[in-house]
Amino acid sequence: MKTQHNLYHSVVSIIFLTLFAGLASAAQRTVCYRVKLADERTNCATPSEAGARRPCNAGGYTDAVGHYIE
């Protein structure tokens, strides 16, 4: 009888631990990333020009922050 009682408690403990571990892994997460756009602009300022706010990077990528997308 003692062995059955211990086995019952072991099984119940494993079930509860499995359930609570599943809840902990389902917590909300915040993901941060940077978006870059392919830069195919022409006829705009280059990075070496003084006062260029958003210079061209022809053939490269540029940060999406601050760009207007149509």
N, C-alpha and C positions, 0 to 999 in steps of 0.2 A: 504494500500500500504506500509505503514511504517513497519508493522509486517512482510510482505513477504520479504522486503528488509533485515530486521534483521535476519530472518530465513535463507535466502540465504547466508549471510555472516557467520552465525554460521556453516552451513553445509560445506561451502568452507574451513573455518578454521579447522574444524575437519578432513576433507580429507587431507589437507596439513600437519597437525600435525601427522596424522597416517602414511603418506608416509615418512616423515622425521624421525620419530621414528624408522621405519623399517630399514632405511638406517644406522642409528647410531648403531643398534644392529647387523648389518652385517659386522662390522669392523673386520679386521684381528686380530687374537689373537695369542700370543705365549704361548705355554704350556711347562713347564719344569717338568721333572720327573727323577727318578733314576731307572735303570733297574738292577734287581738282578737275578742271575742264580742259579739254584739248584746245589749244590756242591756235585758231586758224585766221585770226584777224589780219588785215592788211591795211596799209596806209595809216598807221598810228605810231605814236612815239616809241622810241627804243629806250631801254633802261638807262642808257648813257646820257640821254637828254635831260637837262635840268627842268624840274617842275613836272615831270611825267607822273601823273597820278596812277594810271593803269597802263604801264608800258606793254608792248607786244612781246611775246615769247614765241615767235613763229616756229611751228613744228614741235613745240614743247607743251608743257602744262602750266596752268595758272590757278591760283586759289579761287574758289567760287564765291568767296565772301565779297559782298559789295557789287557783284555783277548783276546786270539786268539781263534776263533770259527771255527771248521771244519764242 
